[in-house]
Amino acid sequence: MGGISSCKFSFSISRIRPGWMEITVIRTSALICTLVLILFLSSCALPGNVAPVPDAASPTAVSEKPSATTDQPVVTEAPELGSTQISKTDGMTLVFVPTGNFTMGSDSSSFANERPAHTVFLDSYWIDQTEVTNAMFSTFVDQSGYQTDAEKIGSSYVYNPDSGSSGLVQGADWQHPLGPDSSLLDLNDHPVVHVSWNDSQAYCEWAGRRLPTEAEWEKAARGTDGRTFPWGNDFNGTLLNSADVNLGAGRGNSSFDDDFQLTSPVGNYPLGISPYGALDMAGNAWEWVNDWVDEAYYQNPPSSNPGGPTSGIYHVVRGGSWHDPQDGQRVTYRGWASPDDRDITLGFRCALSK
């Protein structure tokens, strides 16, 4: 297809964010008035007037006041595993990933660019719980006037379920995912697609966030136990939107039916949740990350907060899509595409430094 290059597999689609109480004190020399006033003020401290203390085990409290530099909520307690916050800019729920080590890569992969498995330390961060939706992206475009690369170029790559192939379609873009005569009707809660790395970066910046690094994406997807898929080590086609019986042209896995031929609503497979509460980390749409690609990067990577190569030709995409089979859905699988590539499988999510 018109975007993703990858570790090739047989039927990849690839080419591949106390109220104040006023008290008027009447001055008087009478001692009795003073005593009455003292008693009145003391009653304000009775237990019935004390604000409840938040439960320490409850999710992180978030104030309604935006920060000075972004339109993000201000976290008023130390976040922990299970904490969430909601972006005031686009309404996205973010999940918290704590500081610590995790295993990145896979020694058992047949693809050299995933080897060797190695320990990586990451500072804590937040990541979008789902992929950015069409509704969210529409708000971004309405407020910023942004035009995507597909709109500027005038075309994008679209999948034909009858032939099982993909081709460049004039007039296809994020608002017209199947071509100029299509629309986003009933797709507001689906991931936005036909977006390039450039488009994704622009959205995250507008939302006061950023694209995740490749290491951040992988930790959010697999946790610290080295699992193969967000939910565990065994593939289950009912826990994600992947290449199933609905794909068409006899190309999908007929053993599974995920109810969708193309994209599905974000968060549609809650049992496929990652250890940190992120959804759709496998399937639905490929997700751009910030890193440039270097197939040999794992041979001598930084051990702490790796950010990828400083330059390159292609950016990494992660997570597989509705078009990809089991192998492409592994949390260690690495694909890549040019910064201006766009097609019907490419989406994204954002991240936020703590």
C-alpha positions, 0 to 999 in steps of 0.5 A: 500500500502507499505508505508502510514499509516493514519487515515484510510478511506475506500479506501486509498492506504495506509498502509500507493528545473554602470558598471564602466566608465574609464575617462582619465583626461589629466592634463592641466592648462587651465581653459577652459579644466577643464570646458569642463571636468566638463560639460562632467561628468555632462552629465552622470547624465542626465535622459536618463542614469539613470537605472530604479528603480524597481516597488515596487509592482513587484515580489521580485528582485533576484540577479544572484550571489549565496550565500556563503553557498548555491546555492540559489538566494540572495533576494535583496528586502524584500519579501512579499505576492506574491514574488517568487524566483528561485533556481539556483540548480534545477530551482524550483520556490519558493513562499513566506509565510509571518510571522504570525498566522494561524489556524492549525487542524480542530474541525469538523474532525472525526479524533482525531489527527486533533483536536483541531483546534489551532492558530500557529505562524510561522516565514516567509519562502519559499516553493516549488511551486510544488512537485519535478519533475522526471527531477529535481530528475534526476539532483540530482542523476546525480550530487551526485550519490545518490541511493534511498531506493527503489533501495537499497532494490530492490523493491517498491509498485505499483498500479494495476488498473485492480485489484484496489490493490497494491503490492510489485514489484521487480525492481520498483523505481523512474526511473521505476515507474511501474516496471523494464520494465517501464521508465520515458518516458513523465514523466519528469514533473511529481512528482518523486515518490517511494521516502522515507523520507530519499531520500526526505531529501537528495534531499532537503539538496543537493538543499540547502533547507530542508523539511517543517515542518508539520505546514509550509506545512499546512499554505502554503496549507490553508492560514489564513482563515481556509479553508478545501482545498487549493482553498476553502471549497468545494471539486471540483474534477477538481481542483486536481489529485485525485481518479476519474473515471480513477482510475480503478476497479470501485474505483474512484469517477465517478463524476469527470475526472481529465484526469490522472490515476496515477500522472499528470504534476506538476502545471496541475491544476492552479485553485487549487492554494493555497493562497500563490501560491503553486500548487498541495497541494492537490492530485497528490502525498503524500508529506513528511514533516520533523515531526515525527508523534504523534497523540496526538501532537495537545493536547498541541502543541507549539504555535510558530514555532512547529517542531513536536516531537523530535523522533518517528517511523513514519514521517508525509505525507500530501496532499493526492495523485492521489489515494485518495478520497475527505477526504484524500485531506483536508489540515488538513488530516494527514498520516504517514509512516516509513522513508524508506517506498516507493511507487508510491504515495509518493513524496515531496517538499522542504522549505527554511527559510527566 
